[in-house]
Amino acid sequence: MPKMKTNSSAKKRFKVTGSGKIKRAKAFKRHILTKKSNKRKTRLTAPGLVSEADSANIKRLLAI
């Protein structure tokens, strides 16, 4: 049976941590930034984690 291909869009959006959790970028930091506070924009820069409910699907896309 052939190897499973990694989904190209998923490999650009997600990284796997050492413990096996999946990191993601937070939304709402692309445009319309003037009305958002500096504190809010700083917090949106920090990475978030994918929820446990969605992580199984993303791991399948990443062929882990």
Backbone as numpy.savetxt, mean C-alpha at the origin, in Angstrom:
# Nx Ny Nz CAx CAy CAz Cx Cy Cz
3.58 -27.14 -13.68 2.74 -25.96 -13.68 3.63 -24.71 -13.68
3.29 -23.69 -14.48 4.15 -22.50 -14.56 4.08 -21.66 -13.31
5.09 -20.81 -13.15 5.11 -19.90 -12.01 3.99 -18.88 -12.15
3.50 -18.40 -11.00 2.46 -17.38 -11.02 3.09 -16.01 -11.21
2.55 -15.21 -12.12 3.10 -13.89 -12.38 2.65 -12.90 -11.31
3.55 -11.97 -10.97 3.22 -10.89 -10.05 2.42 -9.84 -10.80
1.37 -9.32 -10.19 0.57 -8.26 -10.78 1.39 -6.97 -10.78
1.57 -6.36 -11.94 2.46 -5.20 -12.06 1.96 -3.99 -11.29
0.66 -3.77 -11.26 0.14 -2.61 -10.52 0.29 -2.82 -9.02
0.15 -4.04 -8.55 0.28 -4.32 -7.12 1.72 -4.19 -6.64
2.68 -4.60 -7.45 4.08 -4.52 -7.01 4.56 -3.08 -6.92
3.90 -2.15 -7.64 4.25 -0.74 -7.54 3.62 -0.07 -6.32
2.53 -0.62 -5.82 1.77 0.02 -4.75 2.05 -0.53 -3.35
2.50 -1.77 -3.25 2.63 -2.43 -1.95 4.02 -2.97 -1.72
4.45 -2.96 -0.45 5.71 -3.58 -0.03 5.41 -4.50 1.14
6.17 -5.58 1.27 5.96 -6.53 2.35 6.99 -6.27 3.44
6.56 -6.20 4.69 7.47 -6.00 5.81 8.13 -7.31 6.20
9.07 -7.24 7.12 9.76 -8.44 7.55 8.85 -9.43 8.25
7.83 -8.93 8.93 6.90 -9.81 9.64 5.78 -10.33 8.74
5.76 -9.90 7.47 4.76 -10.40 6.54 3.56 -9.50 6.35
3.52 -8.36 7.04 2.43 -7.41 6.83 2.70 -6.64 5.54
1.66 -5.98 5.03 1.78 -5.27 3.76 1.64 -3.78 4.00
2.64 -3.02 3.55 2.62 -1.56 3.67 1.97 -0.96 2.43
1.33 0.18 2.63 0.69 0.89 1.53 0.85 2.39 1.77
0.65 3.18 0.71 0.66 4.63 0.84 -0.75 5.08 1.19
-0.85 6.18 1.94 -2.15 6.71 2.31 -2.70 7.60 1.20
-4.00 7.68 1.12 -4.68 8.47 0.09 -4.80 9.93 0.51
-5.31 10.76 -0.39 -5.62 12.18 -0.15 -4.39 13.06 -0.04
-3.30 12.74 -0.73 -2.11 13.60 -0.68 -1.67 14.00 -2.10
-2.54 13.88 -3.09 -2.15 14.15 -4.48 -2.42 15.59 -4.90
-3.59 16.13 -4.58 -3.94 17.47 -5.02 -4.91 18.07 -4.01
-5.28 19.33 -4.23 -6.10 20.11 -3.29 -5.44 20.10 -1.91
-4.16 20.48 -1.87 -3.40 20.42 -0.64 -3.43 21.73 0.14
-3.92 22.81 -0.47 -3.85 24.11 0.21 -4.78 24.18 1.41
-5.91 23.50 1.36 -6.86 23.57 2.48 -6.53 22.58 3.60
-5.57 21.68 3.35 -5.21 20.69 4.36 -4.07 21.24 5.23
-4.14 20.96 6.52 -3.13 21.48 7.43 -1.80 20.74 7.24
-0.71 21.39 7.65 0.60 20.77 7.53 0.68 19.49 8.35
0.05 19.49 9.51 0.04 18.30 10.37 -0.64 17.13 9.67
-1.74 17.42 9.02 -2.48 16.38 8.31 -1.67 15.84 7.13
-1.02 16.74 6.39 -0.22 16.31 5.24 0.99 15.49 5.67
1.58 15.84 6.79 2.72 15.07 7.31 2.29 13.67 7.69
1.14 13.56 8.33 0.64 12.24 8.73 0.26 11.38 7.54
-0.18 12.01 6.44 -0.52 11.26 5.24 0.72 10.74 4.52
1.89 11.32 4.82 3.13 10.85 4.19 3.58 9.51 4.77
3.29 9.29 6.05 3.72 8.05 6.71 3.00 6.85 6.10
3.68 5.71 5.99 3.01 4.54 5.41 1.94 3.97 6.32
0.94 3.36 5.71 -0.10 2.66 6.46 0.03 1.17 6.21
-0.77 0.40 6.92 -0.79 -1.04 6.73 -2.12 -1.45 6.12
-2.08 -2.46 5.28 -3.29 -3.01 4.68 -4.02 -3.82 5.74
-5.35 -3.75 5.76 -6.12 -4.47 6.75 -5.98 -5.98 6.52
-6.20 -6.73 7.58 -6.08 -8.19 7.51 -7.09 -8.79 6.53
-8.25 -8.14 6.39 -9.28 -8.65 5.48 -8.83 -8.58 4.02
-8.03 -7.57 3.68 -7.60 -7.39 2.29 -6.23 -7.99 2.00
-5.47 -8.32 3.04 -4.09 -8.73 2.83 -3.98 -10.05 2.08
-4.93 -10.96 2.24 -4.87 -12.24 1.53 -4.97 -12.03 0.03
-5.85 -11.13 -0.41 -6.00 -10.85 -1.84 -4.75 -10.20 -2.41
-4.16 -9.29 -1.65 -2.97 -8.59 -2.14 -1.77 -9.53 -2.18
-1.66 -10.42 -1.22 -0.57 -11.40 -1.25 -0.70 -12.31 -2.46
-1.92 -12.61 -2.87 -2.13 -13.43 -4.07 -1.70 -12.66 -5.31
-1.98 -11.33 -5.35 -1.55 -10.51 -6.48 -0.03 -10.40 -6.55
0.61 -10.38 -5.37 2.06 -10.27 -5.32 2.75 -11.64 -5.47
1.99 -12.69 -5.57 2.50 -14.06 -5.73 3.42 -14.44 -4.58
2.97 -14.14 -3.37 3.74 -14.49 -2.15 3.25 -15.83 -1.63
